[in-house]
Amino acid sequence: MTSSVPRLVIAAPSSGSGKTTVATGLMAAFAARGLAVSPHKVGPDYIDPGYHSLATGRAGRNLDAYLCGPELVAPLFLHGARGCDLAVVEGVMGLYDGAAGEGELASTAQVAKLLRAPVVLVVDASSQSRSVAALVHGFASWDPEVRVGGVILNKVASDRHEELLREALDSAGVPVLGVLRRTGRVETPSRHLGLVPVAERRAEALEAVAAMAAQVAAGCDLEALVALARGAGVLECAAWDAAEALAASSPQPLPGPGRTGPGGTATADEPSRPGPGALVTPEGTREADPRESVTVALAAGPAFTFSYAEHTELLAAAGADVVPFDPLRDERLPEGTRGVVVGGGFPEVYASELSANEPLRKEVAGLALGGAPVAAECAGLLYLCRELDGRPMCGVLDATARMSERLTLGYRDAVAVSDSVLAVAGTRMRGHEFHRTVVEPGSGAEPAWGVRVPRRRVEGFVQRGVHASYLHTHWAAEPGVALRFVERCRTS
């Protein structure tokens, strides 16, 4: 199967050059012209895609060659771009920056090559004139497989400054496709982990996106950019599909009635485990009906802003009715909830409000303590702790969480240490950590993951039906995770 969706990758020599402004502005400007625009972000970042969604009216999707593997980048891209006229992919860091010590892996350049997409380089020209030609020439010639199709000059001071920059770039052989003046209208506020998410400032974010669109439309040659996008190479692969991914995945057996060893690993005399949809325990747990739909509650709202779109799609394909709830405002879980997923976000910013919602905290705790499946990542881990910065949380985990001055950031290679509602012990997955909090202790009697880098350690908690960890993982890399979780919802 082949596809030729018009597409652009928006990259830069380094972070802070203006990629998000340009990418979001282009998305909104093209959408304003009546085009169906597919928004994408390279890497694990979950804040920028929120602004992309405002600009396009479609789910912002991540393309991460480290978390999902290079082989899934193009299929996941085509999945997100179904029915679209144009796709815009915002890069990460500098064009050639990727996972530490892994060469080009997870870099914008690698994703551009996997997508056979032309690159538009956004250059912060605020402190240079003729040197811009050397910079652009270096980035355009570094890797012959990366096609730098044009440059957008950002933070240009004046007409004279623009003239000098254009004159210098005439010799670089890379066309100037846009010039943006310095302005404060499109700036968005930041805090300890980057931009403030859209869910926390929707009205202001809409104004910012509109300003980005206006600036980009006025300063860029949109027709030339569309023409460049139409020159992208043909992709010879099929679009990713949640149901097909589940069908092709290796089913992970549910925990059986036998004993488990330390950390949840099976002992030698454990009986063979039944496959998904067939769990029967001595305690009388009913047999699962694989056709039965079960309600899975998904934390949302300003405090819990992050979950990969593919997670919801995989849960739905496995038979879940995924219903969002807001822990800041909803005092009850959705009717009939059989499992809970609490992803990333900023509970530390809303600790007082989360703590004040005692009815919901108690319901979440009761569900978890009763053995229902609960999958919590990063922010979700904090919410399940006994307290966060001294304020009571759900109390599911005998641990406390607090803010820290130290930023923990990076990709992680992980292996499941304990059997859980997500994976059997020994399952290998890749994850990403990004937080300024500390949980004490960092792991329970049955840890969730063993991590090698930056140091060997175990982290997270597995108890009853709870899997709580700092690691953000992408379930498209291991679809059986979603299937196992839903099957556990059916049988709990």
C-alpha positions in Angstrom: 0.0 0.0 0.0 1.3 3.4 -0.9 0.5 7.0 0.3 1.5 10.4 -0.8 0.0 12.7 1.9 1.5 16.2 1.4 3.7 16.8 4.5 6.3 19.1 6.0 8.7 18.7 8.9 9.3 21.9 10.8 12.8 21.7 12.4 15.4 24.1 13.8 19.1 24.2 14.6 18.3 24.2 18.4 15.5 24.5 20.9 14.2 28.0 21.4 14.3 28.9 17.7 10.6 29.2 17.3 9.5 25.7 16.0 6.3 25.6 18.0 5.2 29.1 16.9 5.9 28.3 13.3 4.5 24.8 13.3 1.3 25.8 15.2 0.9 28.9 13.1 1.2 27.0 9.9 -1.3 24.4 11.0 -3.8 27.1 11.9 -3.1 29.2 8.8 -3.6 26.2 6.5 -6.8 25.1 8.4 -8.1 28.7 8.0 -7.8 28.1 4.3 -10.1 25.1 4.4 -7.5 22.4 4.4 -7.8 19.4 6.7 -4.5 19.5 8.5 -3.0 16.5 10.4 -0.8 17.7 13.4 2.2 15.7 14.6 5.0 16.2 17.1 8.4 14.4 17.1 9.3 12.9 20.4 7.4 12.3 23.7 6.4 16.0 24.3 2.7 16.1 25.3 2.2 19.9 25.7 2.8 21.1 22.1 0.2 18.6 20.7 -2.5 20.4 22.7 -1.8 23.6 20.9 -1.7 21.7 17.6 -5.2 20.4 18.3 -6.5 23.9 18.9 -5.0 24.9 15.6 -6.4 22.0 13.5 -9.4 20.6 15.4 -7.8 17.1 15.3 -5.9 15.1 17.9 -2.2 16.0 18.1 -0.2 12.9 17.7 3.4 12.0 18.7 5.9 10.3 16.4 8.6 8.7 18.6 11.1 6.4 17.1 12.6 5.5 20.5 9.3 4.6 22.3 7.7 2.9 19.3 10.6 1.9 17.1 11.4 3.4 13.7 9.2 0.8 11.9 6.1 2.3 13.4 6.8 6.0 12.6 5.3 6.0 9.1 2.3 3.7 9.9 1.4 5.9 13.0 1.8 9.0 10.8 -0.5 7.6 8.2 -3.0 6.7 10.8 -3.2 10.2 12.1 -3.2 11.7 8.6 -6.2 9.7 7.3 -8.5 11.9 5.3 -6.2 15.0 5.6 -5.1 17.3 2.8 -1.8 18.2 4.5 0.3 17.1 7.5 2.6 19.3 9.5 5.2 17.6 11.8 6.9 19.7 14.5 10.4 18.5 15.3 12.2 18.2 18.7 15.3 20.1 19.9 17.8 20.6 17.1 17.3 18.8 13.7 19.9 16.2 14.4 19.5 15.8 18.2 18.1 12.4 19.3 18.3 10.0 22.2 21.5 10.4 24.1 24.2 8.0 22.9 22.0 6.5 20.2 23.1 8.4 17.1 20.2 9.7 15.1 17.6 7.6 16.9 14.5 9.6 17.7 15.8 12.7 16.1 13.8 15.0 13.8 16.2 14.1 11.0 15.5 10.4 11.4 11.7 11.0 11.4 12.0 13.2 8.3 13.8 10.4 6.5 11.3 7.8 7.7 8.5 9.9 6.4 10.4 10.9 3.2 9.3 14.5 4.1 11.0 17.8 3.2 12.3 19.9 6.1 11.7 23.5 6.7 14.4 25.0 9.0 13.3 27.7 11.4 16.3 29.9 12.2 16.5 32.4 15.0 18.2 35.2 13.1 18.2 37.7 16.0 22.0 37.9 16.5 23.4 37.2 13.1 23.5 38.3 9.5 25.9 36.8 7.0 26.7 33.9 9.3 23.2 32.5 8.7 24.3 31.2 5.3 27.0 29.1 7.0 24.6 27.8 9.5 21.9 26.8 6.9 24.5 25.3 4.6 25.9 23.1 7.4 22.5 21.8 8.4 21.4 21.2 4.7 24.6 19.3 3.8 25.2 17.4 7.0 23.1 14.4 6.0 22.4 14.0 2.2 19.3 12.0 3.0 17.7 14.9 4.8 16.1 17.3 2.4 16.1 20.8 3.7 13.6 22.4 1.3 13.5 25.9 2.7 14.2 28.3 5.6 11.9 30.5 7.7 13.8 33.3 9.4 12.5 34.1 12.9 13.0 37.2 15.1 14.1 39.4 12.3 14.7 42.9 13.6 14.0 45.2 10.6 13.8 45.5 6.8 17.5 46.1 6.6 18.2 43.0 8.7 16.0 41.0 6.4 17.8 42.3 3.4 21.2 41.2 4.8 19.9 37.8 5.7 18.4 37.2 2.2 21.5 38.4 0.5 23.6 35.9 2.5 21.3 33.0 1.9 21.3 33.5 -1.9 24.6 31.6 -1.9 23.4 28.8 0.3 21.0 27.4 -2.3 18.1 27.1 0.2 15.1 29.3 -0.5 13.7 31.6 2.1 10.0 30.7 2.6 9.2 33.1 5.3 10.4 36.0 7.5 8.9 36.6 10.9 9.5 39.8 12.9 10.1 40.0 16.6 6.8 40.1 18.5 5.4 39.3 21.9 1.9 38.6 20.8 2.4 34.9 20.3 4.4 34.1 23.4 2.8 31.5 25.7 3.6 31.2 29.4 6.0 28.6 30.7 6.7 27.0 34.1 8.8 24.1 35.5 8.1 21.6 32.7 7.6 23.9 29.7 4.6 25.6 28.2 1.4 25.8 30.3 -1.0 23.2 28.8 -4.0 24.3 26.7 -6.4 22.7 29.2 -5.4 25.2 31.8 -5.7 28.3 29.7 -8.0 27.5 26.8 -9.3 31.0 26.1 -5.8 32.5 26.2 -4.4 29.6 24.2 -7.0 30.2 21.4 -5.9 33.8 21.2 -2.2 32.8 21.1 -2.9 30.3 18.3 -4.8 32.9 16.3 -1.9 35.3 16.7 0.5 32.6 15.5 -1.6 32.0 12.5 -1.9 35.6 11.6 1.9 36.2 12.0 2.8 33.1 9.9 0.2 33.8 7.2 1.5 37.4 6.9 5.2 36.4 6.9 5.4 33.1 5.1 4.8 32.0 1.5 2.0 29.5 2.2 1.6 28.6 -1.5 5.3 27.7 -1.7 5.1 25.7 1.5 2.1 23.7 0.2 4.0 23.0 -3.1 7.0 21.8 -1.1 4.8 19.5 1.0 3.3 18.0 -2.2 6.8 17.0 -3.3 7.2 14.6 -0.4 8.1 11.0 -1.3 5.7 8.2 -1.5 5.3 6.1 1.7 5.0 2.4 0.9 3.3 1.1 4.0 -0.1 0.7 5.5 -1.6 3.0 8.1 -1.5 1.7 11.7 -4.9 0.4 13.0 -5.7 -0.3 16.6 -7.8 -3.4 16.0 -5.2 -4.9 13.6 -2.4 -4.2 16.0 -4.3 -6.0 18.8 -5.0 -9.0 16.5 -1.3 -9.2 15.6 0.0 -8.8 19.1 1.0 -11.8 21.3 -1.7 -12.1 24.0 -0.2 -11.7 27.5 -1.8 -14.2 29.9 -3.7 -12.9 32.9 -2.3 -13.8 36.4 -3.4 -17.4 37.2 -4.2 -19.0 40.5 -0.7 -20.3 41.2 1.8 -18.8 43.5 4.2 -16.0 42.5 7.7 -15.5 43.7 9.4 -12.3 44.9 8.5 -9.3 42.8 5.5 -11.1 41.3 7.5 -13.5 39.1 6.1 -17.0 38.7 7.5 -19.8 40.7 8.4 -23.2 39.2 5.3 -25.0 40.4 2.8 -22.4 39.1 0.1 -23.9 36.9 -0.2 -22.9 33.3 -2.2 -19.7 32.9 -5.3 -19.3 30.9 -5.3 -16.9 28.0 -7.2 -13.6 27.8 -11.0 -14.0 28.2 -10.8 -17.3 30.1 -9.7 -16.6 33.6 -11.4 -18.6 36.4 -10.0 -18.5 39.9 -10.7 -20.7 43.0 -12.4 -17.6 44.6 -15.1 -17.8 41.9 -14.1 -14.9 39.6 -16.5 -15.2 36.7 -15.4 -16.2 33.2 -14.9 -13.2 31.0 -17.1 -12.6 28.0 -14.7 -11.4 25.3 -17.7 -9.5 23.6 -18.6 -7.6 26.8 -17.8 -3.9 26.8 -16.4 -2.5 30.0 -16.2 1.1 31.2 -12.6 2.4 31.7 -12.4 5.8 33.3 -9.7 8.1 31.9 -8.5 11.0 34.1 -8.7 14.3 32.2 -9.1 18.0 32.9 -6.5 20.7 33.8 -4.6 18.4 36.2 -4.3 15.4 33.9 -3.7 16.6 30.4 -1.6 13.9 28.8 -2.5 10.6 27.3 -1.4 9.3 23.9 -4.4 9.2 21.5 -3.4 5.6 20.5 -3.9 4.4 24.1 -7.6 5.3 24.0 -7.9 3.8 20.6 -6.3 0.5 21.7 -8.5 0.3 24.8 -11.6 0.9 22.6 -10.5 -1.8 20.1 -10.0 -4.2 23.0 -13.6 -3.7 24.1 -13.5 -0.7 26.5 -15.9 2.2 26.6 -13.4 4.9 27.6 -15.1 7.7 29.6 -13.1 10.8 30.7 -13.5 12.3 34.2 -12.0 15.3 35.8 -10.6 14.7 39.3 -10.8 18.4 40.1 -14.5 18.6 39.6 -16.2 15.2 39.4 -17.0 13.6 42.8 -17.8 10.2 41.3 -16.2 8.0 38.7 -18.2 7.3 35.6 -21.1 4.9 36.1 -20.1 1.3 35.9 -16.3 2.0 36.0 -14.3 -1.3 36.0 -10.8 0.2 35.5 -9.1 3.5 35.7 -6.3 5.1 33.7 -4.5 8.2 35.1 -1.9 9.6 32.8 0.4 12.6 32.9 -0.2 16.1 33.9 0.4 18.6 36.7 -1.2 17.4 39.9 1.4 19.4 41.9 -0.1 22.6 40.6 -3.6 21.5 41.7 -2.7 19.6 44.8 -5.1 21.6 47.0 -8.1 21.2 44.7 -7.4 17.5 44.2 -7.1 17.0 47.9 -10.3 18.9 48.5 -12.2 16.4 46.3 -12.4 13.8 49.0 -15.4 11.9 47.7 -13.5 11.0 44.4 -10.3 10.2 46.2 -12.1 7.7 48.4 -13.9 6.2 45.4 -10.6 5.7 43.5 -9.0 4.2 46.6 -11.9 1.9 47.2 -11.9 0.7 43.6 -8.1 0.1 43.7 -8.1 -1.6 47.0 -10.9 -3.9 45.8 -8.5 -5.2 43.0 -9.9 -3.2 40.0 -7.2 -2.4 37.4 -5.6 1.0 37.8 -2.8 2.1 35.4 -1.1 5.3 36.6 1.8 7.1 34.9 3.8 10.0 36.4 1.1 12.4 37.5 -1.2 9.4 38.1 1.5 8.0 40.4 1.5 11.2 42.5 -2.3 11.1 42.7 -2.3 7.6 44.1 0.2 8.4 46.8 -0.7 9.0 50.4 0.1 12.7 50.1 1.5 15.2 47.7 3.4 18.2 49.2 1.7 17.5 52.5 -1.8 17.3 51.1 -3.8 14.1 51.2 -4.2 12.2 48.0 -5.9 8.9 47.3 -3.7 6.8 49.7 -3.6 3.8 47.4 0.2 3.7 47.7 2.1 3.9 51.0 4.3 6.6 49.6 4.6 10.4 49.7 5.3 12.8 46.8 6.9 16.2 46.9 8.2 18.9 44.5 11.9 18.9 43.9 14.4 21.4 42.4 15.9 18.6 40.3 14.6 17.8 36.8 14.4 14.2 35.9 14.3 13.8 32.1 15.2 11.2 29.6 14.4 8.0 27.7 14.5 4.7 29.6 14.9 1.1 28.7 12.7 -0.9 31.1 11.7 -4.4 31.9 8.6 -5.4 33.9 9.8 -6.8 37.3 6.4 -8.0 38.5 3.3 -9.5 36.9 0.7 -6.7 36.6 -2.5 -5.7 34.9 -0.3 -4.3 32.1 2.4 -6.8 31.5 3.9 -10.1 32.6 7.3 -10.0 34.3 10.1 -9.9 31.8 8.2 -7.8 29.3 10.6 -5.2 27.8 9.3 -1.7 27.0 10.8 1.7 26.4 9.7 4.7 28.4 10.3 8.4 29.1 10.6 10.3 32.4 9.9 14.0 32.7 9.2 15.4 36.2 10.4 17.6 39.0 8.9 15.6 41.8 10.2 12.8 44.1 8.2 9.8 45.4 9.4 8.2 48.6 9.9 5.3 48.6 10.6 5.1 44.9 9.3 1.5 44.6 7.1 -0.9 46.5 7.5 -4.5 47.6 6.7 -5.5 44.0 8.3 -2.8 41.7 6.8 -2.0 38.3 10.0 -1.7 36.3 13.7 -2.4 36.3 15.6 0.5 34.6 19.2 0.4 33.4 19.9 4.1 32.5 21.0 6.4 33.9 21.6 3.9 36.7 20.4 0.4 37.5 17.3 0.6 39.8 13.8 -0.6 40.2 10.9 1.9 40.3 7.2 2.0 40.6 4.5 0.0 42.4 2.5 -3.2 41.6 -0.1 -4.2 44.1 -3.5 -5.8 43.6 -4.7 -4.4 40.3 -2.5 -1.2 40.5 0.4 -0.5 38.2 1.9 2.9 39.1 5.2 4.3 37.7 7.0 7.5 36.6 7.5 6.0 33.2 5.4 7.2 30.2 5.2 4.3 27.7 3.6 4.2 24.3 1.2 1.2 24.1 1.4 1.1 20.3 4.8 -0.5 20.8 3.2 -3.3 22.9 -0.5 -3.5 22.1 -1.0 -6.5 24.3 -0.8 -4.1 27.3 -4.2 -2.6 26.4 -5.7 -6.0 25.7 -4.4 -7.4 29.0 -5.8 -4.3 30.9 -9.3 -4.6 29.4 -9.4 -8.4 30.0 -8.5 -7.7 33.7 -11.3 -5.2 33.8 -13.7 -7.9 32.6 -12.6 -10.4 35.2 -12.1 -8.2 38.3 
